[in-house]
Amino acid sequence: MADLHFELVTPEKLLRSEEVYMVVVPGTEGDFGVLAGHAPFMSTVRTGELAIYSGPTTVAARIHVEGGFAEVNERGLTVLAEKAEEA
């Protein structure tokens, strides 16, 4: 079921690059979930917890992020975070 390509990048390094089911991102306008096939858009990221799902109800990881940008396009979701660490 993992069919969304997700990348999490900080100024220091690429933290994650994997196929996942869904990612919930803490956007400045509110949390938003991204599944495969999501419409393209960009958002700023607020400090909070990013959740990575390996299935419809299975949270595979939680990552604390601080600021940055998120971009959804035909290739998947890329989060460029100022800081990120496993929660």
PABAKE-645371 format. One record per atom (N, C-alpha, C): x, y, z; residue number from 1; atom name. Coordinates in Angstrom, 2 decimals, always signed. Example, Ala and Ser with C-alpha at 12.3 -4.5 7.8 and 13.67 -1.06 7.14 Angstrom:
// residues 2
+---------+---------+---------+-----+------+
|       u |       v |       w | pos | site |
+---------+---------+---------+-----+------+
|  +13.19 |   -5.69 |   +7.80 |   1 |    N |
|  +12.30 |   -4.50 |   +7.80 |   1 |   CA |
|  +13.20 |   -3.30 |   +7.80 |   1 |    C |
|  +12.85 |   -2.25 |   +7.08 |   2 |    N |
|  +13.67 |   -1.06 |   +7.14 |   2 |   CA |
|  +12.90 |   +0.03 |   +7.87 |   2 |    C |
+---------+---------+---------+-----+------+
This chain:
// residues 87
+---------+---------+---------+-----+------+
|       u |       v |       w | pos | site |
+---------+---------+---------+-----+------+
|   +0.81 |   -1.20 |   +0.00 |   1 |    N |
|   +0.00 |   +0.00 |   +0.00 |   1 |   CA |
|   +0.85 |   +1.27 |   +0.00 |   1 |    C |
|   +2.14 |   +1.13 |   +0.14 |   2 |    N |
|   +3.02 |   +2.30 |   +0.18 |   2 |   CA |
|   +3.30 |   +2.78 |   -1.23 |   2 |    C |
|   +2.66 |   +3.88 |   -1.62 |   3 |    N |
|   +2.85 |   +4.34 |   -2.98 |   3 |   CA |
|   +3.04 |   +5.85 |   -3.13 |   3 |    C |
|   +3.30 |   +6.55 |   -2.03 |   4 |    N |
|   +3.63 |   +7.97 |   -2.06 |   4 |   CA |
|   +5.12 |   +8.08 |   -1.81 |   4 |    C |
|   +5.84 |   +8.74 |   -2.72 |   5 |    N |
|   +7.28 |   +8.95 |   -2.49 |   5 |   CA |
|   +7.43 |  +10.16 |   -1.57 |   5 |    C |
|   +8.15 |   +9.99 |   -0.46 |   6 |    N |
|   +8.32 |  +11.04 |   +0.54 |   6 |   CA |
|   +9.79 |  +11.28 |   +0.80 |   6 |    C |
|  +10.18 |  +12.56 |   +0.82 |   7 |    N |
|  +11.54 |  +12.94 |   +1.18 |   7 |   CA |
|  +11.49 |  +14.03 |   +2.24 |   7 |    C |
|  +12.34 |  +13.88 |   +3.25 |   8 |    N |
|  +12.50 |  +14.87 |   +4.31 |   8 |   CA |
|  +13.95 |  +15.33 |   +4.27 |   8 |    C |
|  +14.14 |  +16.63 |   +4.07 |   9 |    N |
|  +15.47 |  +17.20 |   +3.89 |   9 |   CA |
|  +15.67 |  +18.34 |   +4.87 |   9 |    C |
|  +16.87 |  +18.39 |   +5.49 |  10 |    N |
|  +17.26 |  +19.53 |   +6.31 |  10 |   CA |
|  +18.49 |  +20.16 |   +5.65 |  10 |    C |
|  +18.94 |  +21.32 |   +6.12 |  11 |    N |
|  +20.15 |  +21.91 |   +5.53 |  11 |   CA |
|  +21.38 |  +20.98 |   +5.66 |  11 |    C |
|  +21.37 |  +20.10 |   +6.65 |  12 |    N |
|  +22.52 |  +19.22 |   +6.87 |  12 |   CA |
|  +22.52 |  +17.97 |   +5.99 |  12 |    C |
|  +21.31 |  +17.38 |   +5.79 |  13 |    N |
|  +21.29 |  +16.11 |   +5.06 |  13 |   CA |
|  +19.88 |  +15.68 |   +4.66 |  13 |    C |
|  +19.82 |  +14.65 |   +3.84 |  14 |    N |
|  +18.57 |  +13.99 |   +3.49 |  14 |   CA |
|  +18.27 |  +13.01 |   +4.60 |  14 |    C |
|  +17.18 |  +13.23 |   +5.35 |  15 |    N |
|  +16.86 |  +12.37 |   +6.48 |  15 |   CA |
|  +16.06 |  +11.14 |   +6.07 |  15 |    C |
|  +15.13 |  +11.30 |   +5.12 |  16 |    N |
|  +14.31 |  +10.17 |   +4.68 |  16 |   CA |
|  +14.03 |  +10.30 |   +3.20 |  16 |    C |
|  +14.01 |   +9.17 |   +2.55 |  17 |    N |
|  +13.58 |   +9.07 |   +1.16 |  17 |   CA |
|  +12.99 |   +7.68 |   +1.03 |  17 |    C |
|  +11.65 |   +7.60 |   +1.02 |  18 |    N |
|  +11.00 |   +6.30 |   +1.08 |  18 |   CA |
|   +9.60 |   +6.34 |   +0.49 |  18 |    C |
|   +9.07 |   +5.18 |   +0.23 |  19 |    N |
|   +7.69 |   +5.03 |   -0.22 |  19 |   CA |
|   +6.82 |   +4.80 |   +1.02 |  19 |    C |
|   +5.77 |   +5.59 |   +1.15 |  20 |    N |
|   +4.89 |   +5.51 |   +2.32 |  20 |   CA |
|   +3.44 |   +5.53 |   +1.88 |  20 |    C |
|   +2.54 |   +5.28 |   +2.81 |  21 |    N |
|   +1.11 |   +5.33 |   +2.51 |  21 |   CA |
|   +0.60 |   +6.77 |   +2.56 |  21 |    C |
|   +0.96 |   +7.49 |   +3.65 |  22 |    N |
|   +0.48 |   +8.86 |   +3.85 |  22 |   CA |
|   +1.43 |   +9.58 |   +4.80 |  22 |    C |
|   +1.47 |  +10.91 |   +4.66 |  23 |    N |
|   +2.22 |  +11.76 |   +5.58 |  23 |   CA |
|   +1.30 |  +12.89 |   +6.03 |  23 |    C |
|   +1.27 |  +13.15 |   +7.34 |  24 |    N |
|   +0.52 |  +14.29 |   +7.88 |  24 |   CA |
|   +1.55 |  +15.34 |   +8.29 |  24 |    C |
|   +1.42 |  +16.52 |   +7.70 |  25 |    N |
|   +2.40 |  +17.60 |   +7.86 |  25 |   CA |
|   +1.78 |  +18.74 |   +8.67 |  25 |    C |
|   +2.53 |  +19.32 |   +9.62 |  26 |    N |
|   +2.02 |  +20.47 |  +10.37 |  26 |   CA |
|   +2.20 |  +21.76 |   +9.56 |  26 |    C |
|   +1.21 |  +22.12 |   +8.77 |  27 |    N |
|   +1.27 |  +23.35 |   +7.97 |  27 |   CA |
|   +0.90 |  +24.57 |   +8.79 |  27 |    C |
|   +1.29 |  +25.73 |   +8.32 |  28 |    N |
|   +0.97 |  +26.96 |   +9.06 |  28 |   CA |
|   -0.53 |  +27.26 |   +9.06 |  28 |    C |
|   -1.25 |  +26.74 |   +8.07 |  29 |    N |
|   -2.70 |  +26.93 |   +8.02 |  29 |   CA |
|   -3.45 |  +25.76 |   +8.66 |  29 |    C |
|   -2.72 |  +24.81 |   +9.21 |  30 |    N |
|   -3.30 |  +23.63 |   +9.83 |  30 |   CA |
|   -2.64 |  +22.37 |   +9.31 |  30 |    C |
|   -2.82 |  +21.27 |  +10.01 |  31 |    N |
|   -2.23 |  +20.00 |   +9.58 |  31 |   CA |
|   -2.91 |  +19.53 |   +8.30 |  31 |    C |
|   -2.13 |  +18.91 |   +7.41 |  32 |    N |
|   -2.70 |  +18.36 |   +6.19 |  32 |   CA |
|   -2.07 |  +17.00 |   +5.89 |  32 |    C |
|   -2.90 |  +16.11 |   +5.36 |  33 |    N |
|   -2.45 |  +14.77 |   +5.00 |  33 |   CA |
|   -2.25 |  +14.67 |   +3.50 |  33 |    C |
|   -1.20 |  +13.94 |   +3.11 |  34 |    N |
|   -0.89 |  +13.76 |   +1.69 |  34 |   CA |
|   -0.86 |  +12.27 |   +1.38 |  34 |    C |
|   -1.68 |  +11.87 |   +0.41 |  35 |    N |
|   -1.71 |  +10.51 |   -0.12 |  35 |   CA |
|   -1.20 |  +10.55 |   -1.56 |  35 |    C |
|   -0.92 |   +9.40 |   -2.12 |  36 |    N |
|   -0.53 |   +9.33 |   -3.53 |  36 |   CA |
|   -1.63 |   +9.94 |   -4.39 |  36 |    C |
|   -1.24 |  +10.70 |   -5.41 |  37 |    N |
|   -2.21 |  +11.31 |   -6.30 |  37 |   CA |
|   -2.76 |  +12.64 |   -5.82 |  37 |    C |
|   -2.22 |  +13.17 |   -4.71 |  38 |    N |
|   -2.69 |  +14.45 |   -4.17 |  38 |   CA |
|   -2.44 |  +15.57 |   -5.19 |  38 |    C |
|   -3.30 |  +16.56 |   -5.20 |  39 |    N |
|   -3.14 |  +17.72 |   -6.08 |  39 |   CA |
|   -1.86 |  +18.47 |   -5.73 |  39 |    C |
|   -1.15 |  +18.99 |   -6.71 |  40 |    N |
|   +0.08 |  +19.74 |   -6.44 |  40 |   CA |
|   -0.20 |  +21.01 |   -5.63 |  40 |    C |
|   +0.67 |  +21.30 |   -4.67 |  41 |    N |
|   +0.60 |  +22.56 |   -3.94 |  41 |   CA |
|   +1.86 |  +22.72 |   -3.09 |  41 |    C |
|   +2.00 |  +23.93 |   -2.52 |  42 |    N |
|   +3.11 |  +24.22 |   -1.61 |  42 |   CA |
|   +2.53 |  +24.83 |   -0.34 |  42 |    C |
|   +3.24 |  +24.61 |   +0.78 |  43 |    N |
|   +2.81 |  +25.17 |   +2.05 |  43 |   CA |
|   +4.03 |  +25.43 |   +2.91 |  43 |    C |
|   +3.93 |  +26.42 |   +3.77 |  44 |    N |
|   +4.95 |  +26.58 |   +4.79 |  44 |   CA |
|   +4.65 |  +25.61 |   +5.92 |  44 |    C |
|   +5.70 |  +25.22 |   +6.64 |  45 |    N |
|   +5.59 |  +24.24 |   +7.73 |  45 |   CA |
|   +5.83 |  +24.96 |   +9.05 |  45 |    C |
|   +4.96 |  +24.70 |  +10.02 |  46 |    N |
|   +5.15 |  +25.27 |  +11.36 |  46 |   CA |
|   +5.83 |  +24.22 |  +12.24 |  46 |    C |
|   +6.30 |  +24.64 |  +13.38 |  47 |    N |
|   +6.88 |  +23.71 |  +14.34 |  47 |   CA |
|   +5.80 |  +22.75 |  +14.82 |  47 |    C |
|   +6.10 |  +21.46 |  +14.78 |  48 |    N |
|   +5.14 |  +20.46 |  +15.19 |  48 |   CA |
|   +5.61 |  +19.06 |  +14.85 |  48 |    C |
|   +4.68 |  +18.13 |  +14.85 |  49 |    N |
|   +5.01 |  +16.72 |  +14.62 |  49 |   CA |
|   +4.51 |  +16.26 |  +13.25 |  49 |    C |
|   +5.42 |  +15.71 |  +12.47 |  50 |    N |
|   +5.10 |  +15.14 |  +11.17 |  50 |   CA |
|   +4.90 |  +13.65 |  +11.39 |  50 |    C |
|   +3.80 |  +13.09 |  +10.91 |  51 |    N |
|   +3.51 |  +11.66 |  +11.10 |  51 |   CA |
|   +3.59 |  +10.94 |   +9.76 |  51 |    C |
|   +4.33 |   +9.84 |   +9.74 |  52 |    N |
|   +4.48 |   +9.02 |   +8.54 |  52 |   CA |
|   +3.70 |   +7.73 |   +8.75 |  52 |    C |
|   +2.79 |   +7.44 |   +7.83 |  53 |    N |
|   +1.95 |   +6.24 |   +7.91 |  53 |   CA |
|   +2.41 |   +5.19 |   +6.90 |  53 |    C |
|   +2.53 |   +3.95 |   +7.35 |  54 |    N |
|   +2.87 |   +2.85 |   +6.45 |  54 |   CA |
|   +1.61 |   +2.15 |   +5.95 |  54 |    C |
|   +0.47 |   +2.43 |   +6.56 |  55 |    N |
|   -0.83 |   +1.88 |   +6.18 |  55 |   CA |
|   -1.91 |   +2.84 |   +6.62 |  55 |    C |
|   -3.18 |   +2.54 |   +6.33 |  56 |    N |
|   -4.26 |   +3.47 |   +6.67 |  56 |   CA |
|   -4.33 |   +3.87 |   +8.14 |  56 |    C |
|   -3.94 |   +3.00 |   +9.05 |  57 |    N |
|   -4.02 |   +3.31 |  +10.48 |  57 |   CA |
|   -2.71 |   +3.08 |  +11.22 |  57 |    C |
|   -1.63 |   +2.82 |  +10.49 |  58 |    N |
|   -0.35 |   +2.47 |  +11.12 |  58 |   CA |
|   +0.66 |   +3.61 |  +11.01 |  58 |    C |
|   +0.96 |   +4.25 |  +12.14 |  59 |    N |
|   +1.96 |   +5.31 |  +12.16 |  59 |   CA |
|   +3.33 |   +4.64 |  +12.28 |  59 |    C |
|   +4.15 |   +4.81 |  +11.24 |  60 |    N |
|   +5.47 |   +4.19 |  +11.21 |  60 |   CA |
|   +6.51 |   +5.05 |  +11.92 |  60 |    C |
|   +6.33 |   +6.38 |  +11.91 |  61 |    N |
|   +7.30 |   +7.27 |  +12.56 |  61 |   CA |
|   +6.66 |   +8.62 |  +12.83 |  61 |    C |
|   +7.17 |   +9.26 |  +13.86 |  62 |    N |
|   +6.79 |  +10.64 |  +14.19 |  62 |   CA |
|   +8.08 |  +11.44 |  +14.26 |  62 |    C |
|   +8.09 |  +12.57 |  +13.57 |  63 |    N |
|   +9.30 |  +13.39 |  +13.49 |  63 |   CA |
|   +8.94 |  +14.82 |  +13.87 |  63 |    C |
|   +9.70 |  +15.37 |  +14.81 |  64 |    N |
|   +9.52 |  +16.77 |  +15.21 |  64 |   CA |
|  +10.21 |  +17.65 |  +14.17 |  64 |    C |
|   +9.45 |  +18.58 |  +13.58 |  65 |    N |
|  +10.03 |  +19.50 |  +12.59 |  65 |   CA |
|   +9.85 |  +20.93 |  +13.07 |  65 |    C |
|  +10.78 |  +21.78 |  +12.64 |  66 |    N |
|  +10.73 |  +23.20 |  +12.98 |  66 |   CA |
|  +10.87 |  +24.02 |  +11.71 |  66 |    C |
|   +9.78 |  +24.59 |  +11.26 |  67 |    N |
|   +9.79 |  +25.48 |  +10.10 |  67 |   CA |
|  +10.17 |  +24.81 |   +8.80 |  67 |    C |
|   +9.98 |  +25.55 |   +7.72 |  68 |    N |
|  +10.37 |  +25.06 |   +6.40 |  68 |   CA |
|   +9.22 |  +25.13 |   +5.41 |  68 |    C |
|   +9.33 |  +24.30 |   +4.38 |  69 |    N |
|   +8.35 |  +24.26 |   +3.29 |  69 |   CA |
|   +8.01 |  +22.83 |   +2.94 |  69 |    C |
|   +6.81 |  +22.63 |   +2.41 |  70 |    N |
|   +6.39 |  +21.32 |   +1.90 |  70 |   CA |
|   +5.90 |  +21.53 |   +0.47 |  70 |    C |
|   +6.30 |  +20.62 |   -0.41 |  71 |    N |
|   +5.85 |  +20.68 |   -1.80 |  71 |   CA |
|   +5.30 |  +19.33 |   -2.22 |  71 |    C |
|   +4.09 |  +19.35 |   -2.77 |  72 |    N |
|   +3.49 |  +18.14 |   -3.34 |  72 |   CA |
|   +3.48 |  +18.33 |   -4.85 |  72 |    C |
|   +4.02 |  +17.35 |   -5.58 |  73 |    N |
|   +3.98 |  +17.40 |   -7.04 |  73 |   CA |
|   +3.76 |  +15.98 |   -7.56 |  73 |    C |
|   +3.88 |  +15.80 |   -8.87 |  74 |    N |
|   +3.62 |  +14.48 |   -9.45 |  74 |   CA |
|   +4.59 |  +13.41 |   -8.97 |  74 |    C |
|   +5.74 |  +13.80 |   -8.46 |  75 |    N |
|   +6.73 |  +12.83 |   -7.96 |  75 |   CA |
|   +6.48 |  +12.43 |   -6.50 |  75 |    C |
|   +5.69 |  +13.23 |   -5.76 |  76 |    N |
|   +5.40 |  +12.92 |   -4.36 |  76 |   CA |
|   +5.47 |  +14.14 |   -3.48 |  76 |    C |
|   +5.87 |  +13.93 |   -2.21 |  77 |    N |
|   +5.94 |  +14.99 |   -1.21 |  77 |   CA |
|   +7.38 |  +15.19 |   -0.78 |  77 |    C |
|   +7.82 |  +16.44 |   -0.80 |  78 |    N |
|   +9.14 |  +16.80 |   -0.28 |  78 |   CA |
|   +8.95 |  +17.84 |   +0.81 |  78 |    C |
|   +9.52 |  +17.59 |   +1.98 |  79 |    N |
|   +9.49 |  +18.54 |   +3.08 |  79 |   CA |
|  +10.92 |  +19.04 |   +3.29 |  79 |    C |
|  +11.11 |  +20.35 |   +3.17 |  80 |    N |
|  +12.39 |  +20.99 |   +3.42 |  80 |   CA |
|  +12.26 |  +21.66 |   +4.79 |  80 |    C |
|  +12.80 |  +21.02 |   +5.81 |  81 |    N |
|  +12.64 |  +21.50 |   +7.18 |  81 |   CA |
|  +13.90 |  +22.21 |   +7.67 |  81 |    C |
|  +13.72 |  +23.26 |   +8.44 |  82 |    N |
|  +14.87 |  +23.94 |   +9.03 |  82 |   CA |
|  +15.57 |  +23.03 |  +10.03 |  82 |    C |
|  +14.77 |  +22.28 |  +10.82 |  83 |    N |
|  +15.29 |  +21.30 |  +11.76 |  83 |   CA |
|  +14.33 |  +20.13 |  +11.80 |  83 |    C |
|  +14.86 |  +18.94 |  +12.03 |  84 |    N |
|  +14.00 |  +17.74 |  +12.16 |  84 |   CA |
|  +14.72 |  +16.69 |  +12.98 |  84 |    C |
|  +13.95 |  +16.02 |  +13.86 |  85 |    N |
|  +14.52 |  +14.93 |  +14.65 |  85 |   CA |
|  +13.39 |  +13.96 |  +15.02 |  85 |    C |
|  +13.74 |  +12.69 |  +15.13 |  86 |    N |
|  +12.76 |  +11.66 |  +15.50 |  86 |   CA |
|  +12.11 |  +12.03 |  +16.83 |  86 |    C |
|  +10.77 |  +11.94 |  +16.89 |  87 |    N |
|  +10.05 |  +12.28 |  +18.13 |  87 |   CA |
|  +10.14 |  +11.14 |  +19.13 |  87 |    C |
+---------+---------+---------+-----+------+
